[in-house]
Amino acid sequence: MTRIKAAADLHGMSDESWRRHANPWSVWTRFAAIPAFELAVWSRQWLGWWCLAGVAAVVAWLWLNVRLFGPVGPTSWAARGIYGEQLHVEGKVPAEHRTILNCLIAAGLFGFALIAWGLTALDIWPLTVGTALVVLAQLWRIDRYGLLFQYVGEQTDGSRPRGAAA
């Protein structure tokens, strides 16, 4: 089992939760958690340990997010991207897609490292650059995953991948 599959299993990602995860409202509101989390951690400067209440609220939101929005099919850009991500988790990524996806994952991880540095040192430039890098890498990954979803559908005799509407 790959690490990415193990992480998905740890989060209880069933077919139903993937369909909910693909809801565009779910996708876009998860992006809002990035600056909210950063603000919660940064607020330790003013709030002390009470900043953990903000961190807990963001964590609770991320847990609730995938349960709050209804399931959708791959009808929007964001939904197709999440359905493509599911193919990646299931190990169905053709070789011609792996390199760019691995580069985008690495870019996102580097962005997270910059965010951690910025939040630890309370330094705005690594926080800002890291946030921009994470968001851009994630948007590009969603786009690539959408292309992967379409590609896999075309490669299976024109039939659509699992979850796709007819």
C-alpha positions in Angstrom: 0.0 0.0 0.0 1.4 3.4 -0.9 1.7 6.2 1.5 -0.8 8.3 -0.3 -3.3 5.4 -0.2 -2.6 4.8 3.5 -3.3 8.5 4.2 -6.6 8.4 2.3 -7.6 5.2 4.2 -6.7 6.9 7.5 -9.0 9.7 6.6 -11.8 7.2 5.7 -12.0 8.1 2.1 -14.8 5.9 0.8 -16.4 6.4 -2.7 -19.1 8.5 -1.0 -16.6 10.7 0.8 -14.7 11.2 -2.5 -17.9 12.4 -4.1 -18.5 14.8 -1.2 -14.8 15.9 -1.3 -15.3 16.7 -5.0 -18.1 19.2 -4.3 -16.8 22.6 -5.6 -18.0 24.3 -2.4 -15.9 21.8 -0.4 -12.9 22.3 -2.6 -13.0 26.1 -2.5 -13.7 26.4 1.2 -10.8 24.1 2.0 -8.6 26.7 0.4 -10.0 29.2 2.9 -8.6 27.1 5.7 -5.0 27.9 4.7 -5.0 31.6 5.8 -7.4 30.9 8.7 -4.9 28.3 10.1 -2.0 30.7 9.5 -3.8 33.5 11.3 -4.7 31.2 14.2 -1.1 30.2 14.7 0.2 33.7 14.1 -2.2 35.0 16.8 -0.2 33.3 19.5 1.7 36.6 19.5 -1.5 38.3 20.9 -3.5 35.5 22.4 -1.0 33.2 23.8 -2.3 29.6 24.3 -5.8 30.8 23.3 -4.6 30.7 19.7 -5.1 26.9 20.0 -8.9 27.6 19.9 -8.5 29.0 16.4 -6.3 26.1 15.4 -8.9 23.7 16.7 -11.7 25.5 14.8 -9.8 25.2 11.5 -9.1 21.5 12.2 -12.8 21.0 13.1 -13.8 22.8 9.8 -11.5 20.5 7.7 -13.1 17.5 9.4 -16.6 18.8 8.9 -16.0 20.1 5.4 -16.1 16.7 3.6 -19.2 15.8 5.5 -21.1 19.0 5.1 -21.4 19.3 1.3 -23.4 16.9 -0.8 -21.8 14.4 -3.3 -21.4 15.5 -6.9 -20.3 13.9 -10.1 -17.4 15.2 -12.2 -19.3 18.1 -13.8 -17.1 21.0 -12.8 -13.4 21.8 -13.0 -12.8 21.2 -9.3 -14.9 18.0 -9.2 -13.0 16.5 -12.1 -9.7 17.4 -10.4 -10.8 15.6 -7.2 -11.9 12.5 -9.2 -8.5 12.5 -10.8 -6.9 12.7 -7.4 -8.9 9.6 -6.4 -7.4 7.8 -9.5 -3.9 8.9 -8.2 -4.6 7.5 -4.8 -5.8 4.3 -6.3 -2.5 4.0 -8.2 -4.1 4.5 -11.6 -1.7 7.3 -12.8 -0.1 6.6 -16.2 3.6 7.2 -16.4 3.3 10.3 -18.5 1.4 12.0 -15.7 3.6 11.0 -12.7 6.5 13.4 -13.2 4.5 16.6 -13.2 2.3 15.4 -10.3 5.4 14.5 -8.3 6.9 17.9 -9.1 3.7 19.7 -8.0 3.6 17.6 -4.8 7.2 18.5 -4.1 6.5 22.2 -4.7 3.5 22.1 -2.3 5.7 20.4 0.3 8.4 23.1 -0.1 5.6 25.7 0.3 4.5 24.0 3.5 8.1 24.1 4.8 8.2 27.8 4.1 4.9 28.3 5.9 6.2 26.4 8.9 9.3 28.5 8.9 7.3 31.7 8.7 4.9 30.7 11.4 7.7 29.5 13.7 9.8 32.6 13.3 6.8 35.0 12.8 8.5 36.1 9.6 6.1 37.3 6.9 8.1 36.7 3.7 8.5 32.9 4.0 4.8 32.7 5.1 3.6 34.7 2.1 5.9 32.9 -0.4 5.0 29.5 1.1 1.3 30.2 1.0 1.5 31.4 -2.6 3.5 28.3 -3.5 1.0 25.9 -1.8 -2.0 27.5 -3.4 -0.5 27.6 -6.9 0.8 24.1 -6.6 -2.6 22.8 -5.4 -4.5 24.7 -8.1 -2.1 23.3 -10.8 -2.5 19.8 -9.3 -6.3 20.0 -9.4 -6.0 21.0 -13.1 -3.6 18.1 -13.8 -5.8 15.7 -12.0 -8.8 16.9 -14.1 -6.7 16.2 -17.2 -5.8 12.8 -15.8 -9.5 12.0 -15.1 -10.3 12.9 -18.7 -7.3 11.0 -20.1 -8.2 7.8 -18.2 -11.7 8.0 -19.5 -10.5 8.3 -23.1 -8.1 5.4 -22.6 -10.8 3.0 -21.4 -12.5 2.7 -24.9 -14.2 6.1 -24.5 -16.1 5.0 -21.4 -16.0 7.3 -18.4 -14.0 6.5 -15.3 -15.9 5.4 -12.2 -18.1 8.1 -10.7 -18.6 9.9 -14.0 -22.1 10.8 -15.1 -23.2 9.4 -18.4 
